[in-house]
Amino acid sequence: MRRLHHLYIIAALLSFSRLAAAQEDPRKAQAEAVFAEGLRLHDSNRDADALAKYRQAYGVYPTANILFAIARLEQVLGQSLAAVGHFREAMKSPILHPRNQELGKSYVAELERKLARVILIGPAGLRVTVAGKDHRLPLDGVVDVEPGPVDARAALDGRTYAGKVETLAGTQAILELKPVQDTSNTATVAVPGGSSFVEPPPVGSEPSHTTRNVVSGTLAAIGVVGIGVGIAYRIKAEGEISDANGYRESVPGGPCAARSLPTCDRYATMLEDVQSSRNVSTAALVGGGVFLAGAGAAFFLWPKRVSSASAYPIFMGNAVGLRGTF
């Protein structure tokens, strides 16, 4: 790897030197000196220090070949997101050394197998930050991300939008940003982590045992059913993940080697099924816990006197609330 690295480093340096000789520009001479210092650090296996020098040289006088050298060291150091972006930017330049153009294709392909990509969907004009970069919708193309959960949150015209998606290496997923609903009128609200806040009914003089038992019993039953559904869908999601990974490995070159391939559409559908099952499982498990907590609160915190009582669940994405009068 280090010998291959030398090939494009030397090519970049020679190309840079020719530019410096062609035009007398003190910035070019300064950048060339800094770049050469970075090359010596690279020869001493001090890649992190060499990368800092390359970036310094690029800041003095940017060229496509120096940017390519930066991208390669970022790739070697495990900075995959930065590397793939810099490779693509450098390869757009017509003055990039031809050898670097060829090497860049294989480097980008290698990085794309390690990274995931998301398609952002949301209202036009929405500005959202994903993987440390700002994007304005609608976006032409996909966004590179590290595999795993990807969260996004943004505001437009006084409304808040949010979305989350689970991504896998070498694949792409859809991240849709939807309006976040107001939960200010709920009596019981689920919060991340599974905890809940219960607003007890007003206090009177005598308990209404019949109503208390009906409400608490109903909430407990809903909670048990919710947890059962959540467990079932979690098992279903794990099976779908296994099927998706098996299908990906069965297609030579990967199902999404080209976005127009039917195999890519099928694989994307399989990933959407996984995400759907996970969303249902999460909502059901959280909802079940909330209703069980509500059942306990209704039983132990019921008021001494109640004229009427009613309650009904509210589902908001992965959150569950309880609205009513007690």
N, C-alpha and C positions, 0 to 999 in steps of 0.2 A: 504493500500500500504506500509506503513512504517513497519507493522508487517511482511509482506512478504519479504520486504527488509532485515529485520533482519535475516531471515532464511538463506539466501545465504551468508550474511556478516559473520555470525557466522561460517558457514561451511567453508568459505574461510579462516577465521582466524585459526580455528582448524587445517585445512589441512596444513596451513603455519607453525603452531607451531610444528606439527609432523616432518616436514622437518627440522626445525631448531634444534629439539632435536636429530634427526638422525645423523646430521653432524654438527660438530663444525665449524661454519663459521661466523665471526663477521658481515659480511654483512647481513646475515639472521636475526641476533638478532637486528641489527639496523633497518632493514626494518620492522620487526614485531612491534617494539616500535612505529615507525612512523604510521604504519597502525592502531594500537590500538588507537593512538591519533586521527586519522581521524574518527574512529568508535565513539569515545566520542563526536566529533563535530557533527556527524550525529545524535546521540541521542539527541543533543541539537537543532535539526532542522537547523543546519548550514551546509547545503549540499554543497554549493559552497566551503566553507573552507575545508570540509571533502574531497571533490574531489581533492583539491590541495594536501592534505596529502596522499591520495591513490596514486596519480601520483608520488609523491616524493618517496613513499615506492617502487613503481614499478621500478623507476629509480635506486634505490639502489640494489634491487635484484628482477628481474621480475619473476612472476609466473602467470600461467593461471587464478588462482582464484582471485588474486588481479586485473588482467586485467578485469575479469568479473565484479568485484565490481566497477571498474572505469566505465565500459560500462553502468551499471545499473544507477549510479548516473548521467551520461551524459544523459541518457534517461529521467530521472526524471526532469532534468534541461532544457530539450528541445533541447539538442545538438544531434539531431537525426542522422545526417550523421556520426559523430564520434562514436556514440553508436553502430550503426549497424555494422560498420567495426570492432570495438573492440570485440563485441559479437562473430562474425564469427571467428575472429582470436583465441579467447580464447577457442571456442568450438572445434577447431582442435586438441587441446592438450589432450593426453590420461590421464593426471593427473588431469584434471578438475573434481571437485566434481560431482558425478552423479546427485545430486539434481540440480546443476547449469546447467548441460547438458539439463535436462528436461525444466527448467525455460527458458533457452536461446532460445529454439525453439519457445515458445509463444512470447517472447520479440521481436525476429527478425521478426516474422509474423506481430506483431503489428506495428513495425517500417516500414516495407515494404508497409503497407497500407497507411502510411503518406507520404512516399517518392516516387519519380519517378526514372526510370532507363533509360539510353540511351545506344544504341549500336553504337559504333564509327566505321565509315567507312572512309577509306582514303588510300593513298599510303603506302606501306610497309616501315617501318623505320621512319615514321613521329612521332615526339614527340609532344604531345599536352597536355595542362593542362585543366582539367575539374573538377569542384567542389574542387579546391584547391590541386588536386593531379596530378602528371605527369604520362602520359601513353605513351607507345610506340606501334605503330600499326605494324602488326595486333594484336588486343587484344582478348584474349580468355575469353569471358564473357561480362557482362554488367557493367556499372558504375552507382552507386547510386548518385542521385542529388536531390536538393530541387525542388518541383513542380514549374513550371513557365518557362520563356524563358531561354534557355541554349545556350551561345555563346562559340565558340572555334576558335582559330587562331594559326597557326604555320607555320614554314618555313622549306623547304627541298630542297637541291640542288639549292639554289638561287631563288626558287619560293615560293610565299606565298599562303597558303591554309586557307580557312575560312568556317564556317558553323554555322547555328543557327536552333534551333528547339524549339517548344512549348511543354512542358510536363505537364501531369496531374498526380495527386496523385494516387498511386497504379497501374500505367501503365508503359509501356516502349515505347520508341520512337527511331527512327533512326536519328543519327546526322552524316551527310555526309560532309566531308571537301573537298571542290572543289577549284581548282586554282582560284585566284583572277586576273581578267583581267586588263590589263593596260588601263587607261582612259586618257593618256596624250595627245592624238590627238583629243579629243572632244572639240567642241566649247562651248557646254553647258553641264554641268555635275551636276547630282543630288547629293546632300549630305544629310546625316542623318538629319531628322528634317524637310525636305521638302524645304529647301532653294536651290538656284541655282546660278551659276556664268555664266554670259553671256558675251562672247567675241564679241564685236560689229564688224561689217564689216569695211573695210578700208574707209577712208574719201576721197572723190573726189571733184568735182566741182558742179555737178547738181544732184538732186535726181531722182531716177528712180521709179516713183510712181506705175507703173503697176506691176513691179516685186515685189516691197515692199508689195503691197496689196495681190498679189497671195501667197507669202511666209507667211505673217502674218495670212492671212485667213486660209491657210492650217494648220498651226500650231495650230491656235485656235480651228479649227474643231477637230483635233486629240486630243487636250486637253480635250474638252468637252466629247468626246466619252470615253476617258480614265477614266475620273472621274465617268461617268455613269457605266462603267464596274466594276470599283473598288467598288462602292456602292453595286452593285448587288451581287458581290462575297462576300462582307463582310456580307450581309444578309444571303447568302447561308452558309457561315462558321458558323454563329451563330446557324442556324438550325441543321447543322451537329454535332456541339458540344452537343446540346440538345439530339440528337439521340444517340450519343456515350455514354453520361452519363446515359441515360435511359437503354441502352443495358447493360452497366456495372452493374447497380443496379438490373437488371432482372435475372442475372446469379448467382445462389447460390454460395457463396464462392469467387465470382469474376471470370471474364472470363479467367484470366491468373493465376489461382491457380497452373497450370502446363503449362510450355511454349509449350508443345506439343499438348495441347487441340485445337480442331478446333475453339472453341469460342475465344481463344486468337488470332488466326490468323485473325478472322473476326474483332475483336476489334482493332487490330493493323491496319487493312485496313481502318477502320472508322477514326482512328486518322490521318492516312496519308492523307485521303481525306480532313479532317479539315485543316491540315497544307498546303496542296496544294491550297485550296480555299483562305486561308489567304495570301499566297505568291502572288497569282494572284491579290488579292485585293490591297495589299500593292504596288505592282509594277504598277498597273493601276492608283491608286490614286496619287502616286508620279510622275509617267510619265505624267498624265494629268496636274498636277500642273506645271511641268517643261515646257511642250509645251505651256501652257497658258502664262507662263512667257516669253518664247521665242517669242511668238506672239507679246506681248507688246514690247519686246526689238526690234524685227524686224521692227515694225511699227514706233517707236519713235526714234530709233538709226540708221536708215538706212542711208548709205552714200550718199553724194551729187552726186556721179557718180559711176556707177557700170557697168562693161562690161558684166558680167554673174553672175548668182546666182543659187546655188543648195544646197539642204539640205535633210538629211534623218536621221531617228531616229536610235539609237543603244540601244539595250536592253542587260543589264548585270546583271542577277539575279534580285535583287530588285532595281537596279539602272537603270536609263534611261539617255542617252546622245543624243546630236545632233551633227552630223558631216557634214561638207560641206564647200563650198566656197561661199563667198558673194562679 
